[in-house]
């Protein structure tokens, strides 16, 4: 399996397991997350790029992968992603660089 397939498979498996517990609070949080990234005053791609930048600064590799995948699905271009990477690394500082490396690797996998 590829890096992308591994991530998506694990994410789906675990989300299914989490949702099967029928935890109302968790379901509400997942729903809030889904609705937050829906089209509104900002388009979905812009929201995903914001999520990507925030995830990089917060150093959440799973979140970075998720937002990169959504960005790819929504037609975000390589130059746009590179600008997001620049902003996130500037704001987050040098501690973001390892996450930047993994983000570039994942984006390259998505781009194959």
C-alpha positions in Angstrom: 0.0 0.0 0.0 1.1 3.5 -0.6 1.5 6.3 2.0 -1.9 7.7 0.9 -3.7 4.4 0.8 -2.3 3.5 4.3 -3.5 6.8 5.8 -6.9 6.7 4.2 -7.5 3.1 5.1 -6.5 3.5 8.8 -8.5 6.8 9.1 -11.6 5.2 7.7 -11.2 2.1 9.8 -10.7 4.0 13.0 -13.5 6.6 12.3 -15.9 3.7 11.7 -14.9 2.2 15.0 -15.2 5.5 16.9 -18.6 6.3 15.3 -19.8 2.8 16.2 -19.6 3.6 19.9 -22.6 5.9 19.4 -21.0 8.7 21.5 -23.2 11.7 21.1 -20.4 14.3 22.0 -17.9 12.7 19.5 -20.6 12.6 16.8 -21.3 16.3 17.4 -17.7 17.2 17.2 -17.2 15.2 13.9 -20.3 17.0 12.6 -19.1 20.4 13.6 -15.8 19.7 11.9 -17.5 18.6 8.7 -19.8 21.6 8.7 -17.0 24.1 9.4 -15.2 23.2 6.2 -18.4 23.4 4.0 -18.8 26.2 1.5 -19.7 29.5 3.2 -18.2 33.0 2.9 -15.0 31.2 2.1 -14.9 28.5 -0.5 -14.0 24.9 0.6 -10.4 25.1 -0.9 -9.6 28.2 1.1 -10.9 26.6 4.3 -8.8 23.5 3.6 -5.7 25.6 3.1 -6.4 27.4 6.4 -6.8 24.0 8.0 -3.6 22.8 6.5 -1.6 25.9 7.7 -3.1 25.6 11.2 -2.4 21.8 11.3 1.2 22.4 10.3 1.7 25.0 13.0 0.1 22.7 15.6 2.3 19.9 14.3 -0.5 17.3 13.7 0.8 15.1 10.9 -2.6 13.2 10.5 -4.4 16.6 10.2 -1.8 17.7 7.6 -2.3 14.6 5.6 -6.1 15.0 5.7 -6.1 18.6 4.6 -3.5 17.9 1.9 -5.8 15.2 0.5 -8.8 17.5 0.6 -6.8 20.3 -1.1 -5.8 17.9 -3.8 -9.4 16.8 -4.3 -10.5 20.4 -4.5 -8.0 21.3 -7.2 -5.5 23.3 -5.1 -2.3 23.7 -7.1 1.3 23.0 -6.3 2.2 26.8 -6.2 -0.8 27.4 -3.8 0.3 24.5 -1.5 3.9 25.9 -1.5 2.6 29.3 -0.3 0.6 27.6 2.5 3.8 25.7 3.4 5.7 29.0 3.5 3.2 30.7 5.7 2.9 27.8 8.1 6.6 27.4 8.5 7.1 31.1 9.0 4.4 31.3 11.7 5.4 28.0 13.3 9.1 28.4 13.2 11.8 25.9 12.6 10.1 23.3 14.7 7.6 22.9 11.8 10.4 21.9 9.3 10.1 18.1 10.0 6.4 18.4 9.4 7.0 20.3 6.3 9.2 17.5 5.0 6.5 14.9 5.7 3.9 17.3 4.1 5.9 17.6 0.9 6.4 13.9 0.8 2.6 13.3 1.2 1.8 16.0 -1.4 4.2 14.3 -3.9 2.4 11.0 -3.3 -1.0 12.6 -3.9 0.4 14.1 -7.1 1.5 10.8 -8.6 
